[in-house]
Amino acid sequence: GDLSRDRSEQRPERFSVGDKVDAKVTNIDRNTRKVSLSIKAKEVDEEKEAVAQYGSSDSGASLGDILGAALRAKEDPEDEN
Protein backbone atom coordinates (compact mmCIF):
# COMPACT_ATOMS: atom_id res chain seq x y z
CA GLY A 1 0.00 0.00 0.00
CA ASP A 2 0.86 3.67 -0.02
CA LEU A 3 2.85 4.66 3.05
CA SER A 4 2.61 8.44 2.99
CA ARG A 5 2.13 11.52 0.86
CA ASP A 6 5.67 12.61 1.76
CA ARG A 7 8.39 10.90 -0.25
CA SER A 8 10.66 10.93 2.83
CA GLU A 9 8.10 8.81 4.68
CA GLN A 10 7.91 6.14 1.93
CA ARG A 11 10.13 3.75 3.90
CA PRO A 12 8.57 0.40 4.82
CA GLU A 13 11.39 -0.25 7.31
CA ARG A 14 9.92 2.41 9.61
CA PHE A 15 7.19 -0.12 10.51
CA SER A 16 7.46 -3.34 12.49
CA VAL A 17 5.10 -6.26 12.89
CA GLY A 18 2.55 -5.33 15.53
CA ASP A 19 2.76 -1.55 14.98
CA LYS A 20 -0.56 0.26 15.05
CA VAL A 21 -1.16 2.62 12.14
CA ASP A 22 -4.08 4.63 10.82
CA ALA A 23 -4.83 3.56 7.26
CA LYS A 24 -7.69 3.28 4.80
CA VAL A 25 -8.79 -0.10 3.47
CA THR A 26 -8.45 0.24 -0.29
CA ASN A 27 -9.20 -3.33 -1.38
CA ILE A 28 -10.39 -6.64 0.01
CA ASP A 29 -9.62 -9.74 -2.05
CA ARG A 30 -11.88 -12.47 -0.75
CA ASN A 31 -10.21 -15.15 -2.90
CA THR A 32 -6.70 -14.60 -1.53
CA ARG A 33 -7.98 -13.29 1.83
CA LYS A 34 -5.76 -10.21 1.53
CA VAL A 35 -6.55 -6.66 2.57
CA SER A 36 -4.84 -3.68 0.93
CA LEU A 37 -4.26 -0.62 3.10
CA SER A 38 -3.14 2.91 2.31
CA ILE A 39 -1.85 5.48 4.79
CA LYS A 40 -1.61 7.99 1.94
CA ALA A 41 -5.30 7.55 1.00
CA LYS A 42 -6.30 8.18 4.62
CA GLU A 43 -4.19 11.36 4.74
CA VAL A 44 -5.72 12.59 1.47
CA ASP A 45 -9.26 11.86 2.73
CA GLU A 46 -8.57 13.70 6.00
CA GLU A 47 -7.21 16.71 4.13
CA LYS A 48 -10.25 16.82 1.83
CA GLU A 49 -12.56 16.56 4.83
CA ALA A 50 -10.75 19.40 6.62
CA VAL A 51 -10.97 21.64 3.56
CA ALA A 52 -14.67 20.84 3.14
CA GLN A 53 -15.43 21.44 6.81
CA TYR A 54 -13.22 24.43 7.59
CA GLY A 55 -12.88 26.27 4.30
CA SER A 56 -11.18 26.09 0.96
CA SER A 57 -8.15 27.69 -0.60
CA ASP A 58 -10.62 29.97 -2.44
CA SER A 59 -11.70 31.41 0.91
CA GLY A 60 -8.20 32.80 1.45
CA ALA A 61 -7.42 30.36 4.25
CA SER A 62 -4.12 28.53 4.05
CA LEU A 63 -3.90 24.78 4.58
CA GLY A 64 -2.18 25.57 7.90
CA ASP A 65 -5.17 27.69 8.96
CA ILE A 66 -7.60 24.96 7.96
CA LEU A 67 -5.71 22.14 9.64
CA GLY A 68 -5.04 24.28 12.71
CA ALA A 69 -8.78 24.85 13.07
CA ALA A 70 -9.39 21.12 12.63
CA LEU A 71 -6.83 20.24 15.30
CA ARG A 72 -8.22 22.79 17.74
CA ALA A 73 -11.74 21.45 17.18
CA LYS A 74 -10.51 17.90 17.75
CA GLU A 75 -8.75 18.90 20.99
CA ASP A 76 -11.77 20.74 22.39
CA PRO A 77 -14.97 19.52 20.69
CA GLU A 78 -17.16 21.63 23.01
CA ASP A 79 -15.56 24.88 21.84
CA GLU A 80 -17.55 26.04 18.82
CA ASN A 81 -15.18 28.89 17.78
N, C-alpha and C positions, 0 to 999 in steps of 0.2 A: 504494500500500500504506500500511499504518499505520507512522508514523515513530517513535512513542514512546508510552509510557504517560503521560508528563508533557506537559501541554498546552504548556508553554514550549518543548518540544523539537519540536513539530509544525511545523517550518519547513523546507520542502524546499530553500530556498536555502542551508542549512548543508551541503549535499552538492554535490560537483562530479563531472563525468564522470571516471571512473577511480578514485574513492574506493573503498576497501575497507570494507565494513560487514558485521556479523554480522546475518543475517536468516533468517527461516523461509520456505521456499517454501510458499505457501498455495494456489496454483493453477497448473496448466500447461494452456494451451489449445493443443492440437496443431494445430487448424485455422488459427489466427492466428499460431502460433509465438511466443506471448507467455507469459512467466512472471510471476506475481504474487508479490511478496515482502512480508513484514511484520516490521519490527523489533519492534513491539509484541508480536506473537504469540511471538517468540523470548524476549522479556523475561518474558512471562507464564509460558511453559513452564519457563524457568530458575527462576523463583520457586516454582512448584509443585514442581519437582524438589527444590529446596533444603528446602522445608517437609517433603516426604515423607521425605527422607534424614536431615535433622537435627532434626526435631521439628515440632510444630504449635503453633498459638497456644493450644490446649487444654493443652499441657504447661507453660504458664507462660513459655515462651521468647518474647522479642520477635522481630520480623522482623530487627532489627539483630543479635541474638544468633545467629539461624539463619544469616543471610548472612555474618556474621563467621566462624562456624565453617566455612562453605563456602569462603570465601576463604582461610582458613588451611590448610584441607585441600588446596586447589588449589596453594598456594604450596609446601607441603611434603608431597607425597603419601606419604612414608615414615613420617611422624609419625602415629600412630594415635590420638592424644588428641583 
